[in-house]
């Protein structure tokens, strides 16, 4: 499996390719910036290795504690953390829930101090309006996050496959077939013939 530094170099080297391809397809500077920014963030801070004590985890600084429950809930390199689409989606939902929980605490503290702030209903309306009006931008950002995460996962899988190929050849990277259970042969019970019965009676 590649080291953290190798993952970072892959992300940085791939950034011009991602940016050039996005601009060629969209002809939009804003969408290209969102995809590229999401790609950088997903590869350096929001990738699959947040499920362990990794460089991505450490880059969150004093906020990294919010990922500790995430780490304890998932096995490293599981489908929920390293799987395509679902990994990024799960981390996004987890982060949003964390922001909502932290915001609720801050709102309660603000109310206790007598500071006037916007209500949760107003904030929810603003978020929904932003999602509706700028859905292209949100999709572009998510695509960037997913590409950054997938560059990490693909390098993990390709590195592991290469090591298995070097040690065991092509058979080592092929999916293993499940062996079916052998049916146990029925135990043959010897029939007691009349001759054996007479012999047993004489012996007795």
N, C-alpha and C positions, 0 to 999 in steps of 0.2 A: 504494500500500500504506500503511495507517495507521501512524503513528509509535508508538513504545513507550508514550508517554504516553496516546495514544488507546486503545490496547489495555488499559491499566490502568484508565482511566475506564469502558470498556465492562464490564470484569470487576466493578468496584465497583458500578456502577449496576445490573448484572444480578443481584447477590447477593440483594437482597430478593425478587426474583421467584423465583429458584431455591429459596430457603429457604421462602417461602410455599407454593409448589407442592409441594415435598417434604413439608412438614408436613401439607398438605391431603390428600395421597395416603396417607401412612403413619401419621399421628397419633402419631408417635414423635419425642420430643425428641432421643434419641441418634442415630437415623438422619438426622434433619434436620441435626444438628451435623456429622456425618461427611460428608454430601453437600456442605454449605456450606463446610466446611473444605477438602475435596478440591477444590471449585470454585475457592476462593481460591488454594490452592497450585498448582493446575494452570494458572490464568490468570496468576499473577504469577511463579512460579518453575519450573514443571514443564511448560511449554508447548512448542509446536513450534519456537519460535525459539532453543531451546538448541543448534541446529545452526549458529549464527553467534555473533559477539561482540555480544550483545544485552543488554537490561536484565535479562532472565530469567537469562542467563548470569552477569552481574555480581553479581546478588543472592546467589549462592552464596558470595560472599566468598573466603576462602582455600581453600575446598573446590571452587572452580570448575574447578580443573585436572582433576578426574575426568571432565569433559565434553569435554576436548580430543580424545581418541581418537574420541568420538562425532561431533564436528564434522568430523574429517578423513575419516571413513568415509562420510558422507552428503552429498549435494548439497543445497543450501538449497532449501526448499520442495518437496522430493521427496515421493513418496507415503509413504515409510517414516517421514518425520518429521511431515508435515502431514496424512496420510491419517486418516480416521476409524477408530477402534478400534485399528488396527495401530500408529499413532504412539504412543499412550499405552502400549500393551502393550509395544512395543519399548523405550521409555524406562524402564518399570518393570523389565523384565528386566535391562536394562543397569545400572540403579541397584542392583538386588539383587545382581548379580554383583560390582559394585564393593564393596558392603558386605561380601560374603563374602570377597573377596580381602583387603580391609583387616582384617577380623576374623581371618583366618588369620595375617597378619603379627603382629598384636597378641598372638595366642595363642602364637606361637613366641617372641616377646619375653618374654611372661609366664613361659613354661616355662624359658627361659634364666635368668630372674631368680629362679626358684624360687617363683613365686606360684601358689597353688592356684586353678584356675578350672574351670568346668564343661567337660566334653568336648563335641566336636562332635556326638556321638550324642545327648547329653542336650538340647542346644540344638535339634537337628533335631526331636526328639520334642515339645518345647515349641511350636515353630512349627507343626507339623502339628496338634497338639491345638488350638491357637488357631484355625487355619483351619477345622477341623471344627466347633468349638463356636460360633464367631462368624462363620459364613460370610455371614450377612446384613449384618453390619457391614463386612466386607471388600468385599462387592459394592457397598454404598452408597458406600464410599470411592472405589472405582474409577469408579463412575458420576460422582461429583463431579469426579474428575480428568479424565475424558473430556469432561464438559460444559465445564470450564474451558479445555481445549485446543481444543475445537470452536468456542467463542466467538471464540478467536483466529484459527483457520483460516477461519471463515466471514467474519469481518471483512476478512481479507486478500483472499479471493476476491471478495467483494462490492465492495471498494474497487477492485480491478483491473478488474472487469467494468464498473463505473461510468466509470472513466477511458477504457476502450475504447469505451463507448457514446457518451461525449461527443465523442471524436475521430472515430469512424467510423460511428456510428449503430447500428441494430439488427443489421446484418450483421456488425459487428465482434465481437459477443459470441456469434454463432451458431457451432456447430462447423463447421469447414471440411471440405468433401468432398475425398476423395483423388481426384486426377485419374489416370485410367488411362493407361497408356502407349499411345501410338499405334503401330499396327503399321506397320513400314517397308514401303513398296511395293517389290515385287521389281524388280530392275534388268532392264530389257528388253535382251536381247542381239539385235542386228541379225543376221539371217540373211544369209549371203553367197550372193547369187544367182549364177547362171552368168554374167550380164552383168557384174556387178562383178568377178568373177574374171577375165574376158577383159580388162577395162579395166586391172586391176592388172598383168596379164602384159605388155600393150602398154607401159605406163609403165616397166616394168622392163627 
